[in-house]
Amino acid sequence: MASPKSMTSGKALAAAAAGLAAAAVVAARRSTARLTDPSAGDRWLTVTVNLGPEEVQPEKLPSPLREYGDRIETRIRPAPGDRGTELAVRLRGPLPDSAYSPSARLAGDDPRQDLRRALRAAKSLLETGEVMLPDTPPTTRETPGGKLIGLLGRRAGGEGVL
């Protein structure tokens, strides 16, 4: 007869395996949808800026977005519930098919990643006048936990999410 402890760890292992399998299915579906969806490159990247719509003007956008010039479209409108202004941007024209691949995203070769970074920097500049960066180095010696956090931070820098 199995002990209660081994039954519990077996259930936990089965639950973890089921969770990983479900995550793999979701990731596969998302990557396939991006590859086959012709409008995937047309998505607007949007941030809410804590300023009134009259304070965010297309001709006075911060330099990270101005540098894109005519390569991007910009949309500025009041945020829902009078909570500031929505600043949205997207790249003009079709993106190469290679930009949609998961490997391009992981390697940082997706052109939307740079635009996403520029949009976040523009939001920061509009709200505070500067782009806040983490202290470097955060500690005096590298630890395994610090390496993991650094890896996740670099990943989030390109996509905005972990």
Helices and strands as residue ranges (DSSP letters): H 4-36, G 40-42, E 45-49, G 53-55, G 58-60, H 63-66, G 69-71, E 72-78, G 80-82, E 85-91, G 97-100, H 102-107, H 111-128, H 144-159
